[in-house]
Amino acid sequence: MATEAPAAEAPAEEKKKKPILLIILGVVGVIVIAVGVAFGTLYFSGYYEKKAEIAAMDKVDELEAAAAKAKDEAPQKTKKEAPEATKFEKNYMQMEKDLMTNITGSKKSHGGASGLDDPLRQPGV
């Protein structure tokens, strides 16, 4: 009977290994399929075609030559002379200081035109 006990344990170990093996093979299979899809997409989109790349480079060179030619033919910029002003001129109207108001909560008094300067008068009374 001592020899039969290890034989009974051996199939149990094989059953435990098979799900792990299936999981590993499944992950490897998914990775292989993903890589195949990526390379297939690149192939069918023309990524590996040298003719298209060469044609694109020729077109870029042609466009660069046209741009350089257009830049050379463009009219030159001319500078416009502006009169020199040595002093800034006032172009606004000066306001009288009596029209200035007090900011809420400030202790400084304002111009006095509104009559709120009276120290006996308090706001809200």
C-alpha positions as CSV (number, residue, x, y, z in Angstrom):
1,M,0.0,0.0,0.0
2,A,2.9,2.3,0.6
3,T,3.7,2.1,-3.1
4,E,0.2,2.9,-4.3
5,A,0.0,6.2,-2.4
6,P,2.6,8.1,-4.5
7,A,0.9,6.8,-7.7
8,A,-2.4,8.3,-6.7
9,E,-0.7,11.7,-6.1
10,A,1.0,11.8,-9.5
11,P,-2.2,12.3,-11.6
12,A,-3.2,15.2,-9.2
13,E,0.0,17.0,-10.0
14,E,-0.5,16.6,-13.7
15,K,-3.9,18.1,-13.5
16,K,-2.5,21.2,-11.7
17,K,0.2,21.6,-14.3
18,K,-2.1,21.5,-17.3
19,P,-4.1,24.6,-16.5
20,I,-0.9,26.6,-15.9
21,L,0.5,25.2,-19.2
22,L,-2.8,26.1,-21.0
23,I,-2.7,29.7,-19.6
24,I,0.9,30.2,-20.7
25,L,0.2,28.8,-24.1
26,G,-2.9,31.0,-24.4
27,V,-0.9,34.2,-23.5
28,V,1.9,33.3,-25.9
29,G,-0.7,32.6,-28.6
30,V,-2.4,36.0,-28.0
31,I,1.0,37.8,-28.2
32,V,1.8,36.0,-31.5
33,I,-1.6,36.9,-32.9
34,A,-1.2,40.6,-31.8
35,V,2.3,40.9,-33.4
36,G,1.0,39.2,-36.6
37,V,-1.9,41.7,-36.8
38,A,0.4,44.6,-36.3
39,F,2.9,43.5,-39.0
40,G,0.0,42.6,-41.3
41,T,-1.5,46.0,-40.9
42,L,1.8,47.7,-41.7
43,Y,2.3,45.5,-44.7
44,F,-1.1,46.1,-46.2
45,S,-1.0,49.8,-45.5
46,G,2.2,50.1,-47.6
47,Y,4.7,50.8,-44.8
48,Y,7.3,48.4,-46.3
49,E,7.0,49.7,-49.9
50,K,10.1,51.6,-50.9
51,K,8.5,53.0,-54.1
52,A,6.0,55.0,-52.1
53,E,8.8,56.4,-49.8
54,I,11.0,57.4,-52.7
55,A,8.0,59.1,-54.4
56,A,7.2,61.0,-51.2
57,M,10.8,62.1,-50.8
58,D,10.9,63.3,-54.4
59,K,7.7,65.3,-53.9
60,V,9.1,66.8,-50.7
61,D,12.3,67.9,-52.6
62,E,10.1,69.3,-55.4
63,L,8.0,71.3,-52.9
64,E,11.1,72.6,-51.1
65,A,12.6,73.8,-54.4
66,A,9.4,75.6,-55.3
67,A,9.3,77.3,-51.9
68,A,12.9,78.5,-52.2
69,K,12.2,79.8,-55.7
70,A,9.0,81.7,-54.5
71,K,11.0,83.1,-51.5
72,D,13.6,84.5,-53.9
73,E,11.0,86.0,-56.2
74,A,9.0,87.7,-53.4
75,P,9.2,91.5,-53.2
76,Q,11.6,92.8,-50.6
77,K,10.2,94.6,-47.5
78,T,10.5,98.3,-47.3
79,K,10.8,100.2,-44.1
80,K,8.4,103.1,-43.5
81,E,9.9,106.1,-41.8
82,A,8.1,107.4,-38.8
83,P,8.5,110.8,-37.3
84,E,10.5,110.9,-34.2
85,A,8.6,112.0,-31.1
86,T,10.9,113.0,-28.2
87,K,8.2,113.7,-25.7
88,F,4.9,111.9,-25.1
89,E,1.9,114.1,-25.7
90,K,-1.2,114.0,-23.4
91,N,-4.2,113.0,-25.5
92,Y,-6.6,112.6,-22.6
93,M,-8.7,114.9,-20.5
94,Q,-7.5,115.5,-17.0
95,M,-10.2,114.9,-14.3
96,E,-10.7,117.0,-11.2
97,K,-9.8,115.3,-7.9
98,D,-13.2,116.1,-6.5
99,L,-14.7,113.3,-8.6
100,M,-12.7,110.6,-7.0
101,T,-14.4,108.3,-4.6
102,N,-13.4,106.2,-1.5
103,I,-12.9,102.5,-1.7
104,T,-15.1,100.5,0.7
105,G,-13.4,100.1,4.0
106,S,-10.6,102.6,3.3
107,K,-9.8,105.1,6.0
108,K,-8.7,107.9,3.6
109,S,-11.3,110.5,2.8
110,H,-12.2,111.3,-0.8
111,G,-12.6,114.5,-2.7
112,G,-15.5,115.9,-0.6
113,A,-17.9,116.5,-3.4
114,S,-20.5,114.1,-2.1
115,G,-20.6,115.3,1.5
116,L,-19.6,111.9,3.0
117,D,-16.5,113.5,4.6
118,D,-18.4,114.5,7.6
119,P,-16.8,112.7,10.6
120,L,-20.2,112.6,12.4
121,R,-21.9,110.8,9.6
122,Q,-21.4,107.1,9.7
123,P,-22.4,104.7,6.9
124,G,-25.7,103.0,7.3
125,V,-27.1,105.6,9.7
